[in-house]
Amino acid sequence: MAAISKDMTYEEALAKIQDIVGELEQKEVSIDELIKKVDLAKQLVDFCQDKLTKTEKDIEKIIEEK
């Protein structure tokens, strides 16, 4: 599984989450593979949440400056 890159966009991370969910819905996976996929999905969700939080703070800062 690919590691999360700091250069990854929100959209790329979201697409990877959707891919993981799709894979899990389409086929059976071993317990070991399931653990890896769920762990990666959690990292991606955390990454997306961090991006959203940072963006929200940046927008609030811009609005306050006006």
Secondary structure in CASP SS format (residue, H / E / C, confidence):
PFRMAT SS
TARGET T0000
AUTHOR 0000-0000-0000
METHOD secondary structure of the structure
MODEL  1
M C 1.00
A C 1.00
A C 1.00
I C 1.00
S C 1.00
K C 1.00
D C 1.00
M C 1.00
T C 1.00
Y H 1.00
E H 1.00
E H 1.00
A H 1.00
L H 1.00
A H 1.00
K H 1.00
I H 1.00
Q H 1.00
D H 1.00
I H 1.00
V H 1.00
G H 1.00
E H 1.00
L H 1.00
E H 1.00
Q H 1.00
K C 1.00
E C 1.00
V C 1.00
S C 1.00
I H 1.00
D H 1.00
E H 1.00
L H 1.00
I H 1.00
K H 1.00
K H 1.00
V H 1.00
D H 1.00
L H 1.00
A H 1.00
K H 1.00
Q H 1.00
L H 1.00
V H 1.00
D H 1.00
F H 1.00
C H 1.00
Q H 1.00
D H 1.00
K H 1.00
L H 1.00
T H 1.00
K H 1.00
T H 1.00
E H 1.00
K H 1.00
D H 1.00
I H 1.00
E H 1.00
K H 1.00
I H 1.00
I H 1.00
E H 1.00
E H 1.00
K C 1.00
END
